[in-house]
Structures are given as C-alpha cells and as structure tokens.
Amino acid sequence: MGRNRTRRHTARRGGGPGRYGAPALAVLLLAAGTTACAAPGPEPAAPRASPSAARGSVPDRAFTLVASGDVLPHDSVIARARGDAEGPADGGYDFRPMLAAVRPFVSAADLAICHMETVYGADGDYRGYPAFTSPPQIARGLAATGYDACSTASNHTLDDGADGIRRTLDAMDTAGLVHHGSARTAEEAALPGRLKAGGAEVAHLAYTYGTNGQPLPDGQPWAVRLIDEQRILDDARAARRAGADIVVLSLHWGTEWQTAPDEQQLTLAKSLTAANTGGRPDIDLVLGTHAHVPQAYEKVNGTWVIYGMGDQIAGPMFDYSGARDHRGNMGSIGRFTFGPPKTPGGRWEVTRAEFVPQWYDTDSGRVVNLPAAVAEDSGRDDYRSIQDTVAETVLSRGAAKDGLTMAR
C-alpha cells in the first residue's frame, strides 16, 4: 500500500493540555493480579463522522499498522552498531544494518510502532545491563527502518533520570519519531502520540508497570506513565473527544520469562477492552512488551490484544537462574489492517490480523524475518524451529479461530 511518510503524523509537541485533558499529578501503580475499580466515565459522546468526512476530503480507506517488541541494546548490540558504522557521518553507531531484514515489512505499513525500552546516553557514555544508556543514533536507525512512533514507558525509563528521558525524546524528535510514555514537561505528558493513516486520526498511549524501584524525578510526577486502569481510560476518552478515531495502547507489563500471560495481564486486558463510551470501545488495539519472550495474541471483547511481542533487539539473554535462554531473542511483529467505519461515528474495524515471527541472531547481530528467511533457504532447520516455537506461542490462546495468520 502506498504512503506518504512525511504527512502521516502531526507534531508531537504543542497543542496544549486543553486538547487532551490535564496531566496526571499523581499515578497509582496497579498491583500485580489486581485491577482498579473504574470510576464512571464521561457522558457518552454522540457519534461523529471521521475527520476526513467532516472536511469533505478524500474518503477514508483501509490502512495497515505494524508493531514490534522491545529494543534493548546490551553491550554486544552497542558494539555491533559501532562496528557497522562507516564513518563520522553515522555518528559512530549505525543500527540500520541490524534491522535491514525487517525494513521491507515495517516500511510497507502505513503506520509502524516500536518499543524503545531504554533511554539514551551522551558523549559516548553508552552501556547495557543493568542501567541502560543507549546511543541516540538508534532513533535514526528505527526511523530509517520505517517506524513512525515508539512507546517509551518501561521499567528502564528512569535508568538515567530526567536527563535520560530528555535526551531520548530529543533524539526521537530529531529523527521524526512520535512518542508516548515518558515526557519532558507536564504539557507533553498530557498529549498522546498523534498519527494519521487512511484518513483516520490515531492516538497512541503507553504505560509501564513500574520503574525498577527508581522514584519519579522531584517535581515531575508526570515523567513516566505508570499503569493505572482509570488513568488509561481517562486518557483514551480524552484522546477520543479530541478527535481520535483509533486508540492504540502500549503496555509494558507481565512476568519476565513467562510465555503465558499472567493474571494481571488477563484481568486488565478484559477490563480495558470491555470499556466503551457511546457504544464504541475506548481502546482499539493493545500492544504488550516486557516479558522478553513471545506471548500470545488474543481477541478479547472484540479487540485484539498482544500480550507480549518479545524482544526485537537484545544481546544474549539470561533468565533469573543465570542460564542462557534463547527465547529472549525471539519475538513477533504484529500487522493489523483497519477498515473504515461502515456508518458515521462507527468503529474502525480490524479486518485482517497477521504476525511475523522474528529472531535476533546474536552471532551476526542481525534481526531475522523468519518466514522470509525460511522461504529463501528451506534448509535452515534452525530458523524453521524458531519460527515454529514463536508461532505456537502466538497462537496458544486460540487466535487462529479469530483469523490471525502468519505473514512474511
């Protein structure tokens, strides 16, 4: 599907809190295995025509949205990007080669969303686990791969305090990446990521279960969006009132190294997808990250939920016992085709749901599109085995019966 990449999203900064609701001055961390009782929402909004119809412009059309898992640059990943750089023009680090295999798939979508788990460092002070500060050149690499937006709320968002957030979002602004989940100002925190595709206004919201015990910066309770059910719904409804046709929610949640979604994920997914205003769901798609292993896709209350996409980029991964766990380099990319409402004010429906198993090869330092690689070389039994492992997990909660298929 053709697209004009320079016009698909509106400015990330500006607009003021009046458009999207006041920023939260306090956030409550949702305890594992529980959900907050939702307070009554605003009065149902009257159905309205989509923005393009209201303007009398080009009719709405279907569009594709892709999303992928955690970008987690360990020391080995940083070293690979340094080795891939060809000179000063790359700023000493080039992340484009390691993502080259998924670029055709990502860039072909009308919208593409990544998850940037770490913050960026400065002046060559870049390091991996346990407190990450990544080279800011990764933002340029993500944009060159075709990503339009990134969620930035994770348990590592405060690894370098407010300065880390500022450097990260500054670099994303320079690269042209829309972002949500962390913020430099209260006004910025109140705004969702705003994108456009197919005539639809898309709002992107992102939240994390916590920050590894790191306190929010003094005087900046809005710096990181923490998971709180009512806050999520309030933000989604505010975005809808401000003109969003589709609300996409990124959640950094779940239990690490567990392929099955935990009780918090199941309970919160059911509650969030059941919420609606004026007969229309408040949230249209849920994208999960954090577990470091692939998790299932499932249609819940008519809304697609990815419990966890696994890692897109990460060095060799070790579980809590200290053992190497190759699942930590497995992941999936989700692709969803949204069709325009059949009636004015109706829901943009997902008409096609797909996934692509992927693998970060730590030896070559490259992301592998597994179905494409298997098709190109049918003798790669190792790739086929990894692909089957990812697919089995993705389909483990019955998503195939709701139409989820594997793409490449």
N, C-alpha and C positions, 0 to 999 in steps of 0.2 A: 504494500500500500504506500503510495507516495505521500511525502510530507514536507513541510517547510519548517526546518528545525529552528529557524530564527524567530518564529512567531508563535510557537506553541505554548509559551508560558509568559505570564505577566511579571512585573517587577516583584522580587521577593521582599524588598523593603519599601516602606511608605504605606500610605493608605490610612494609617491612624487606627487606634483601638476602637473608634466608633463604628467601623465597618464590621468588625468581627468579635465584638464583645470585650469587656475589661479583662486584663490579665489576672491570673490567679495570684493572690497574695499569700496563699497557703496551699499546700498539696498534701494529700494523705496517701501513704504507701499502702497499697492493697495487700493484705496479708495472704500468704500462700494458702490456697484451698478455700478462701472465702471471697465473697463479693459484697460490696456496699449496697445498702438498700437505696434504690434510685428514688430521688425526690421527684414530685410531679414536674413534668416538662412544661414548656410554654404552650399556649393555646395552639391547636392545630392550625397550620398555615393553609390558606386557600391554594388550590392547585394553580400553577402558573405555567405559562409557556416557557420553553427554553430560551436562553439569551439570544440565540441566532434568530429564532422565530419572532421574538419580540422586536428585533431590529429589522425584520423583513429581509435578512441577508440570505446567504446560501443555506439550503435546508440541511438539517442535521444528518449526519451519516455515521455508519459504524466506525469504530476505531479499535486499535489493539493497545493493550497495556501489558508490559512485562515487568517483572520484579525478581530480584535475586537476593541471596543471603549475605552473611557477614563478610565484610572486608576487614581482615585482621592481620596487618603486616608485622609478622615476627621479624627477628633479626635476619633470618635467612631470606625472607622476602625483600627486606630493605637492601640487603647485599645484592640480590638478583637485579633489582631495579637500578642499582648503581652500576652493575656490570653491563646492563642493557643500554645505558645512556651512551650516546655517541659523542657528546661534547658539551661545552658550556651552554649551548642553545637549549639543551634538555634540563638545565639547572642541576646537572649531576645525577639525576634519577629519572628513569623512564619506565613507567608502568604500562605503557601501551602494548609492548610485545607479549606480556604475560596474559593479557586479556584478548589478544587478537583472534583467537579461535571462536569466541562468542560474540565478537563485534558484528558479524553479519546478522545474527539473530536479534541482538539487542537494538542495533541501529535501524532495523527494518520496522520496529514498532513505532506507533505514533507517540507513545509515552513510555519511558523506561525509568524505573525507580531502583536505586541501590540502597544498601545499608552500610553506612560508614561507622564502624564500631569504635574507632579510635579517634583521638584528636591529633592535631599537627604540632610539630615542634618548630624550632627556629635555629638558624645559624649552624646547621649540621648536627645539632643535638637530637638525634633520632635513635630510638630504641624500641625493642619489643617488650615482651612479657617481663615483669608483671605490670608496670606502669608504662603504657604505650605513649610515645610521641612519634608520629609518622611524618615522613617527608611530605610537604604540602603539594609536591608535584603529582601526587596521586589523584588530586582533584582534576587536574588536566587530563590524566590518563583515563579517568572514568568518563569525563565529557567526550573525549575522543572516541571512546568505545560506543557511545550513543546514549549514555544515561543523561536524563534531564533533571532528575531530582534524587536526593538522598535523605533517608531518615538519619538523625544524628543523636538520638536518645539511646544510651546504653549504659551498662554498668561501668564502662571506662570513660564516660563523657567528662568526668572530673579528675582524670588522671593527672592533668596539669593545671587544674583550677580554672578560673575565669579566663586566664591568658590563653590556655589551650583552646577553649571554646572560641574566643575571638579570632585566633589565628586560623582555625578550621573554617569558620564561616566566612572570613575574609577571602581565603583561598577559593572557597566554593563560589562566592560572588564573582571573583575574577574569572573563574572557569565557566561561569554561566549555569551553575547548578543550583536549582531551587532546593531549599532545605527546611526541615522542621524537626523539632525535638529538643533543641538547645537554642539559646538566644543570648544576644549581647545587651539587649535592652528589654524593658517590660513591654514596650510597644511592639517590638518584634515578636516576643513570645506570644502575644495575643493573636497573631496572624497565622493562618495555616499556610502551607506551601500552596501556591496557586498556579494551576496549569490549565491549558486548553487543548482539546483534541476533538475532532469530529463535530465541532460546534458546541461541545459541552464544556462547562466550567467544572474543573476537577479540583477539589480541595484535598490536600494530603496532611494528615496529622500523625504524630509519632510520640511514643511514650515508653518509658522503661520501668522495670520493677524496682530498680534501685541503683546505687552508685558505688557499690563495694564498700559501704560504710563512710565514704567521703562526704562531709557535710556540704550543703549548698553554700556558695560564697556569701560572705556577710553582706546583707542588704540586697541580695539577689535571689529571692525565693523562686523566681521565675526562670532561672538559668537553665534548668533541666526539667522537662515534663515527666513527672512521675505518674505511674498508673493509678488512677482513681476513677472508678466507673462513672460517677456522676460528672466529674470534670470532663471526661471524654465525651459523654453525651451532650453536655452543655456546649462544648467546643464544636461538636459536629452539628448541632442545631443552629449555633451562631453562624457557622460557615454556610449552612443551607439557606438561612434567612438572608445572608449577604449575596446569594446568587449561585451557590454551588449546586450543580446538577448531580454530581457524584462525589461521595466522600470515601476516601481510601484511608484506612487506618493501619499504621505500622506499630507493632507491639514487640518490645524486647522482653521476653517472658519465658516461662517454662523451666524445666530441670535439665541442667547440663548432662550430656551423655545418655539421655533417656530418649529413645525413639518414640515411645508412646507419649501423647500429650498428658500432662499432669492434671490434677483435679482443678487447679486454678485456671488453667487454660480452657478446660472443658466447660467449667461453670461460667467464666467470664465471656467466652465465645457465645454461649447460648443466650446469656442475658443481653449482651450488646447487639446481637443480630435480631433479637426479638423487639428491641426498642424501635418505635416508629412515631412519626408526627404527621397528622393529617392522612393517615393510611399509607404513608410511604416510609420505608425503613430509613433510620437515621444514618446507617453505615452500609456501604455497598460492597466493600471488599476488606478483608483482614489479612495482613501480611505479617507473619511471625518470624522472629530471629532469636538467637541467643544459645540454643541448646548445643550447637556445634556439630550436630548430627542431623541428617534429614528426618523430618517428621511428616505426618500425613496431611493431605488435603481433604477437606470435607465440606459439603454443602449443609449449612446449619440455618434453619428457619429461612431457607431460600437464598442465603447469602454464602458465597464462597469464603472459606477460612483456610489459610495455610498456617498450620500450627508452627512449622519451622522449616526454613529453606536450607538449613545447614550453612556451612562456610563456602563462600566463593573463593576467597584468597586467605590462606593461612599457612604458616610453616608446619613442620611435623608436629602433630598434636598428641598430647599425653593425658590420659584420664587421671582421676583422683588417686589411683593406686600407683601412678608413675609409669604405667605401661603405655607403649605407643598404641594409639587407636586410630587406624586408618580411616574410620568413619568421619573423623574430624576434618578430612579433606574432601568429603563427599557433599554434594548439595544438589539443589534443583533450581531451575528458573521457571517461574510461572508465567503463562501468557493467557490473557483473557480478552475476548472480543466483546465489546459493549455495543449493543444496538440501541438506536434512539427510541424514545417512548412512542407507543402506539397511539396514545391520546395526550393532549396538552396537560402538562403537570404530572404525567406518569413517570414511572421509574425507567432509567436506562438499564436494560437487562443484559446480563452476561449470556450471550448466545453461543459461545464456544469457550471451553476451558481446556488448557493444554499445559504440559510440563516437559521440561528438558532435563534429564539427569546430567550432571557435570561433575568434574573431578579436578582438583588442583594437584598436578603432578609435581611433587616437591623436588624430584630429581632434575627435571627440566625447567622448573619454575614457570610453568605454563598452565592456564586453565584449559581443560579439555571439554569440548562439546561431545559427550559420549556417543549419542546416536549418529552424529555426523562422522565421528572417528571410526565407529564400527562399520558404517556403510562404506567408508573409504578403504578400510582394511579389515576384512571379515576374519582374518587370522588373529586379531588382537583379542584373545580369550580373556586377558586381564581386564580390558576395557568392558567387554561384554558382561563379565561377572560383576563389576562395579555398577554398571548400568542396571543390571537385574536387581541388585541389592537396593539401589535407590528407588527403583520403580515399585518394588514390593512394599517398601515403607510408605511411599507416597499414596499408594492405593489401598493401604491396610485398613482404612475405615470406610470402604465401600464407595469411594469417589467414582469408580468406573461406571457404576449404575446410574450416576447423575451426569455422565457424559464426558468425564475427564479422560483425555487421551495423551499419548506421548508424541511429541513433535521433535523436530531437529532443525 
